[in-house]
Amino acid sequence: MVRHNAADSRCNRCIRSCKAMPLPWQGWSALRGSPRELWLIMVLKFLDSYAYFCLVIMLTSYLSEEFCYDDSRAGWAYGLFGLLISITGFAVGVFIDIVGTRTALITGAVLNTIGRFMILLTNNDKVLLVGLLGFCPLGEALGIPVLTIGVKRFTTRSSRTIAYGMFYSVMNIGALIADNTVTGVLKGLGCGEDICAPEDTGAVLFGRHFTAKRVVLFTTCVASAFMLLVSLCAFREIKVTDDGDIVPYRPPHKASGAAKVVWRTLRSADFWRLSLLICLVTLVRLVFRFQDAAFPKYLKRAFHSEMWGTISSINPLMVIFMVPFVAVYTRKRDHFHMILVGSFVAAASPFVLLFNTLGAAIAFVVVLSIGEAFYSPRVYDYT
């Protein structure tokens, strides 16, 4: 008679559990049958992420080199840019509800295209600020939240967590390509990032000389224009029910109807709990703003390293591969628990920099990426 001990039983349960675990691509099968608008959202998210990250990761050095901003003034411009995106995002919420996803995306793409061309073509400080702090924040406010709303509108409740995981991976693919595009263009066109004169770099496009960073900005303008084309030509105003049926979406065309929704929302306790959560998560997101605005200059000045693009690209690369697995294997976990654990890890990542070595800088990005993969997609889904 064969006798099984407790260890054998635990081992058998573990084996059965592992066999029952779906692979990430098996979880993605839940998205089969989704309307084309969901996949267009993914395309638009990639383009928007590429354009956004190209701009933010070189914004402070671009302002310093081409407009003679000192570190403080460039930092204020970067900070105001992000702050205005957040403020206008709240302000245009009613507009998005009234006009619907398609019109909001078209409007945002137009504003972003105009703003990015202004940043690209001007040498005038005032024109630059109109584009950077005027058109672009409005364009981003009508892009980032609308794409997030689109994922919710084009999926069922059962497939939504998987869709947001894919959505977040696509965003990081855009960030990864942006990091390497900036690094490649700056090196390929003869710029040692922060050490050479802008006029000695770049290429001639359409009979006009563009510095290396302006060549990168030109690609962001192309991405914005392509977003406009996709939004105009391929989008329908629809939504998917929890039963999987595709039905027309009819936004409230009267401002009074939207005002009632706003008033009901402001009276909701859930809204204020959600607002508190967002405020707390925003403090964690400040770590990413450091990575964009100050990390490149920190590496340059502390270690004389030109590898900031390569080191920063570790973040999206890790997230791209981690998020699909995390989304599938933790989809039954409570949103708040995942946000709490992931945000704690991400918030702890800057402490690694206390060792003040190049290895510690790499470890900072790795720890930040692990935390981000666990909490950030869940914030999209939770909100």
Wavefront OBJ file of the C-alpha trace (Angstrom):
o trace
v 0.000 0.000 0.000
v 1.406 3.371 -1.075
v 1.140 6.053 1.593
v 1.071 9.732 0.603
v 2.338 12.295 3.030
v 1.291 15.950 3.325
v 4.194 17.115 1.169
v 3.032 14.873 -1.703
v -0.484 16.279 -1.428
v 0.785 19.865 -1.526
v 2.966 19.016 -4.523
v 0.000 17.476 -6.391
v -2.168 20.506 -5.646
v 0.613 22.781 -6.908
v 0.920 20.787 -10.144
v -2.844 20.889 -10.720
v -2.863 24.622 -10.001
v -0.035 25.274 -12.467
v -1.819 23.247 -15.159
v -4.984 25.254 -14.568
v -3.173 28.578 -14.993
v -3.817 30.092 -18.433
v -0.975 31.401 -20.490
v -1.146 35.135 -21.288
v -2.116 34.581 -24.912
v -4.903 32.236 -23.761
v -6.249 35.044 -21.584
v -6.149 37.394 -24.568
v -8.673 35.145 -26.340
v -11.288 36.946 -24.237
v -10.810 39.887 -26.617
v -11.787 37.818 -29.637
v -14.822 39.348 -31.296
v -14.106 42.845 -29.978
v -15.032 45.660 -32.386
v -12.348 47.165 -34.578
v -12.495 50.332 -32.470
v -10.728 48.493 -29.618
v -7.776 47.685 -31.889
v -7.790 51.220 -33.280
v -7.590 52.448 -29.685
v -4.427 50.349 -29.328
v -2.973 51.910 -32.499
v -3.818 55.409 -31.295
v -2.374 54.665 -27.863
v 0.896 53.578 -29.446
v 1.111 56.746 -31.562
v 0.141 59.016 -28.679
v 2.613 57.349 -26.312
v 5.426 57.581 -28.828
v 4.785 61.284 -29.436
v 4.289 62.109 -25.759
v 7.387 60.307 -24.487
v 9.598 61.668 -27.278
v 8.620 65.150 -26.137
v 8.858 64.725 -22.355
v 12.132 62.796 -22.166
v 14.022 65.535 -23.993
v 11.880 68.575 -23.116
v 14.100 70.061 -20.414
v 17.295 69.656 -22.450
v 15.507 70.955 -25.575
v 14.428 74.113 -23.725
v 17.931 74.587 -22.292
v 19.748 74.101 -25.595
v 17.429 75.813 -28.060
v 15.796 78.512 -25.919
v 18.526 79.126 -23.310
v 16.373 78.059 -20.350
v 18.295 77.376 -17.148
v 17.509 74.213 -15.144
v 14.964 75.970 -12.936
v 13.007 77.580 -15.758
v 13.051 74.387 -17.851
v 11.822 72.455 -14.820
v 8.971 74.895 -14.266
v 7.937 74.634 -17.922
v 7.981 70.830 -17.718
v 5.983 70.871 -14.484
v 3.386 73.314 -15.808
v 2.973 71.182 -18.921
v 2.066 68.145 -16.813
v -0.074 70.142 -14.391
v -2.093 71.712 -17.208
v -2.748 68.276 -18.729
v -4.261 67.184 -15.392
v -6.295 70.371 -14.883
v -7.667 70.454 -18.428
v -8.403 66.737 -18.168
v -10.888 67.474 -15.393
v -12.223 70.562 -17.169
v -13.016 68.850 -20.489
v -14.707 65.823 -18.902
v -18.180 67.222 -19.565
v -17.193 68.053 -23.161
v -16.126 64.429 -23.716
v -19.468 63.168 -22.344
v -21.397 65.507 -24.642
v -19.559 64.988 -27.936
v -18.514 61.330 -27.575
v -15.273 59.442 -28.134
v -14.791 60.031 -31.862
v -15.243 63.816 -31.832
v -13.088 64.188 -28.722
v -10.272 62.174 -30.330
v -10.451 64.237 -33.531
v -10.383 67.503 -31.563
v -7.474 66.308 -29.434
v -5.482 65.164 -32.478
v -5.985 68.544 -34.187
v -4.845 70.462 -31.098
v -1.842 68.200 -30.553
v -0.770 68.450 -34.191
v -0.942 72.256 -34.104
v 0.866 72.468 -30.748
v 3.675 70.112 -31.754
v 4.244 71.908 -35.042
v 4.479 75.190 -33.106
v 7.128 73.686 -30.793
v 8.965 72.266 -33.802
v 9.020 75.304 -36.085
v 9.363 78.296 -33.780
v 12.396 80.057 -32.369
v 10.185 82.490 -30.466
v 9.769 81.869 -26.750
v 6.167 83.110 -26.622
v 5.059 80.957 -29.557
v 6.779 77.991 -27.929
v 4.854 78.470 -24.687
v 1.529 78.842 -26.515
v 2.132 75.497 -28.172
v 3.605 73.773 -25.112
v 1.280 75.156 -22.422
v -1.775 75.910 -24.563
v -2.504 73.576 -27.467
v -0.630 70.475 -26.276
v -2.204 70.148 -22.781
v -5.675 70.492 -24.294
v -4.801 67.944 -26.945
v -3.439 65.482 -24.394
v -6.486 66.016 -22.146
v -8.696 65.021 -25.081
v -6.473 62.052 -25.917
v -5.222 60.169 -22.849
v -8.540 59.917 -20.893
v -10.607 59.396 -24.041
v -8.491 56.401 -25.047
v -8.915 54.979 -21.539
v -12.684 55.501 -21.722
v -12.649 53.875 -25.159
v -11.174 50.646 -23.774
v -13.980 50.472 -21.215
v -16.627 51.277 -23.812
v -15.392 48.683 -26.335
v -15.013 45.720 -23.946
v -17.190 43.568 -21.709
v -16.772 43.369 -17.971
v -15.112 39.933 -18.251
v -12.525 41.030 -20.836
v -11.771 44.504 -19.452
v -8.835 43.625 -17.185
v -7.074 41.802 -20.051
v -7.766 44.736 -22.389
v -6.314 47.259 -19.950
v -3.242 45.058 -19.538
v -2.748 45.062 -23.311
v -3.480 48.795 -23.424
v -0.746 49.444 -20.876
v 1.707 47.212 -22.726
v 1.042 49.107 -25.961
v 1.735 52.383 -24.153
v 5.078 51.017 -23.028
v 5.934 49.776 -26.510
v 5.484 53.385 -27.619
v 7.687 54.565 -24.746
v 10.365 51.976 -25.565
v 10.497 53.040 -29.212
v 10.506 56.708 -28.170
v 13.492 56.185 -25.841
v 15.488 54.428 -28.532
v 14.414 56.833 -31.268
v 15.650 59.812 -29.268
v 18.930 58.078 -28.470
v 19.412 56.857 -32.043
v 18.597 60.173 -33.718
v 20.777 62.193 -31.358
v 23.723 59.867 -31.925
v 23.095 59.356 -35.622
v 22.862 63.070 -36.362
v 26.027 63.899 -34.475
v 24.693 65.039 -31.098
v 26.219 63.875 -27.882
v 22.910 64.649 -26.183
v 23.709 67.585 -23.848
v 27.277 68.364 -24.890
v 27.195 69.715 -28.444
v 25.819 72.909 -29.927
v 22.371 72.371 -31.497
v 23.296 74.158 -34.718
v 26.065 71.600 -35.313
v 23.601 68.722 -35.371
v 20.535 67.666 -37.299
v 19.474 67.347 -40.908
v 17.879 69.285 -43.736
v 14.174 68.555 -44.191
v 12.086 70.244 -46.895
v 14.879 72.703 -47.570
v 15.212 73.788 -43.918
v 17.831 72.804 -41.351
v 16.461 71.091 -38.250
v 18.547 70.289 -35.190
v 18.630 66.683 -33.979
v 15.980 67.245 -31.315
v 13.749 69.039 -33.825
v 14.045 66.017 -36.136
v 12.642 63.909 -33.289
v 9.879 66.483 -32.773
v 9.049 66.244 -36.472
v 8.305 62.520 -36.006
v 5.892 63.390 -33.172
v 4.055 65.762 -35.521
v 3.730 62.948 -38.061
v 2.365 60.645 -35.349
v -0.241 63.265 -34.335
v -1.296 63.774 -37.942
v -1.713 60.015 -38.398
v -3.844 59.887 -35.220
v -6.087 62.522 -36.766
v -6.406 60.488 -39.969
v -7.323 57.275 -38.114
v -9.854 59.070 -35.883
v -11.503 60.716 -38.878
v -11.697 57.722 -41.184
v -12.103 54.562 -39.106
v -13.936 55.306 -35.854
v -17.591 54.647 -35.110
v -19.506 55.962 -32.080
v -20.433 52.615 -30.486
v -20.240 50.691 -27.223
v -20.193 47.015 -26.229
v -22.705 45.683 -23.720
v -21.719 43.146 -21.039
v -23.432 40.520 -23.201
v -21.012 41.311 -26.022
v -23.520 43.102 -28.252
v -22.294 46.108 -30.253
v -24.785 48.965 -30.079
v -24.660 52.643 -31.075
v -23.485 55.023 -28.380
v -25.556 58.162 -28.115
v -23.868 60.797 -25.948
v -26.087 63.393 -24.248
v -26.162 66.306 -26.677
v -27.638 68.717 -24.179
v -25.307 70.377 -21.705
v -28.071 70.245 -19.117
v -28.036 66.443 -19.227
v -24.277 66.392 -18.748
v -24.603 68.912 -15.892
v -26.980 66.540 -14.084
v -24.428 63.749 -14.453
v -21.713 66.003 -13.024
v -23.892 67.028 -10.087
v -24.800 63.404 -9.340
v -21.125 62.447 -9.529
v -20.051 65.218 -7.139
v -22.612 64.008 -4.605
v -21.350 60.438 -4.800
v -19.173 59.140 -1.953
v -17.516 56.734 -4.403
v -16.296 59.693 -6.482
v -14.535 61.270 -3.498
v -12.986 57.964 -2.465
v -11.726 57.572 -6.012
v -10.404 61.154 -5.983
v -8.475 60.423 -2.788
v -6.968 57.293 -4.350
v -5.920 59.235 -7.449
v -4.284 61.926 -5.312
v -2.300 59.273 -3.431
v -1.266 57.505 -6.631
v -0.229 60.860 -8.091
v 2.465 61.072 -5.421
v 3.853 57.773 -6.709
v 3.677 59.060 -10.279
v 6.062 61.843 -9.299
v 8.818 59.219 -9.460
v 8.133 58.869 -13.205
v 8.269 62.624 -13.633
v 11.723 62.566 -12.034
v 12.698 59.840 -14.495
v 11.615 62.038 -17.428
v 12.789 65.461 -16.302
v 15.821 65.005 -14.051
v 17.154 61.476 -14.514
v 18.925 62.202 -17.847
v 20.760 65.199 -16.398
v 21.518 63.264 -13.192
v 23.227 60.488 -15.185
v 25.111 62.991 -17.292
v 26.401 65.089 -14.408
v 26.965 62.371 -11.796
v 28.483 59.659 -13.999
v 29.282 61.420 -17.301
v 27.061 58.796 -18.900
v 25.416 59.116 -22.292
v 23.292 55.999 -21.619
v 20.189 57.691 -20.203
v 18.016 56.632 -23.149
v 19.203 53.036 -22.925
v 18.792 52.864 -19.135
v 15.346 54.493 -19.259
v 14.236 52.006 -21.933
v 14.625 49.195 -19.362
v 11.369 50.467 -17.820
v 9.032 50.023 -20.800
v 10.825 46.837 -21.886
v 10.184 45.169 -18.512
v 6.618 46.429 -18.338
v 5.816 45.171 -21.847
v 6.706 41.606 -20.872
v 5.483 41.684 -17.261
v 2.036 43.280 -17.639
v 0.398 40.528 -19.769
v 1.489 37.867 -17.262
v 0.479 39.965 -14.260
v -2.881 40.837 -15.858
v -3.745 37.186 -16.564
v -2.432 35.583 -13.369
v -3.799 38.233 -10.988
v -7.067 39.067 -12.735
v -9.078 37.668 -9.807
v -7.142 39.700 -7.263
v -8.748 42.765 -5.743
v -7.872 46.012 -7.581
v -7.074 47.925 -4.422
v -4.730 45.215 -3.119
v -2.763 45.197 -6.392
v -2.580 49.010 -6.446
v -1.368 49.094 -2.838
v 1.399 46.507 -3.322
v 2.597 47.843 -6.673
v 2.593 51.499 -5.635
v 4.565 50.653 -2.472
v 7.299 48.982 -4.557
v 7.367 51.851 -7.089
v 7.483 54.501 -4.349
v 10.432 52.715 -2.691
v 12.523 52.674 -5.889
v 14.212 56.129 -5.470
v 15.839 54.966 -2.229
v 18.076 52.715 -4.339
v 19.710 55.890 -5.715
v 21.194 56.579 -2.280
v 24.034 54.236 -3.276
v 24.911 56.805 -5.988
v 26.394 54.401 -8.533
v 25.543 53.651 -12.146
v 24.443 50.175 -11.060
v 22.099 51.739 -8.508
v 20.616 53.920 -11.258
v 19.860 50.787 -13.288
v 18.428 49.057 -10.195
v 16.193 52.102 -9.585
v 14.613 51.662 -13.015
v 14.207 47.892 -12.492
v 12.465 48.245 -9.102
v 10.260 51.051 -10.441
v 9.245 48.872 -13.391
v 8.255 45.938 -11.172
v 5.996 48.163 -9.080
v 4.522 49.825 -12.155
v 3.628 46.490 -13.789
v 1.566 45.518 -10.750
v -0.283 48.734 -9.933
v -0.593 51.037 -12.921
v -2.824 48.920 -15.231
v -5.124 48.304 -12.269
v -5.527 52.044 -11.754
v -6.885 52.289 -15.316
v -9.284 49.412 -14.709
v -10.319 50.596 -11.222
v -11.095 54.121 -12.385
l 1 2 3 4 5 6 7 8 9 10 11 12 13 14 15 16 17 18 19 20 21 22 23 24 25 26 27 28 29 30 31 32 33 34 35 36 37 38 39 40 41 42 43 44 45 46 47 48 49 50 51 52 53 54 55 56 57 58 59 60 61 62 63 64 65 66 67 68 69 70 71 72 73 74 75 76 77 78 79 80 81 82 83 84 85 86 87 88 89 90 91 92 93 94 95 96 97 98 99 100 101 102 103 104 105 106 107 108 109 110 111 112 113 114 115 116 117 118 119 120 121 122 123 124 125 126 127 128 129 130 131 132 133 134 135 136 137 138 139 140 141 142 143 144 145 146 147 148 149 150 151 152 153 154 155 156 157 158 159 160 161 162 163 164 165 166 167 168 169 170 171 172 173 174 175 176 177 178 179 180 181 182 183 184 185 186 187 188 189 190 191 192 193 194 195 196 197 198 199 200 201 202 203 204 205 206 207 208 209 210 211 212 213 214 215 216 217 218 219 220 221 222 223 224 225 226 227 228 229 230 231 232 233 234 235 236 237 238 239 240 241 242 243 244 245 246 247 248 249 250 251 252 253 254 255 256 257 258 259 260 261 262 263 264 265 266 267 268 269 270 271 272 273 274 275 276 277 278 279 280 281 282 283 284 285 286 287 288 289 290 291 292 293 294 295 296 297 298 299 300 301 302 303 304 305 306 307 308 309 310 311 312 313 314 315 316 317 318 319 320 321 322 323 324 325 326 327 328 329 330 331 332 333 334 335 336 337 338 339 340 341 342 343 344 345 346 347 348 349 350 351 352 353 354 355 356 357 358 359 360 361 362 363 364 365 366 367 368 369 370 371 372 373 374 375 376 377 378 379 380 381 382 383
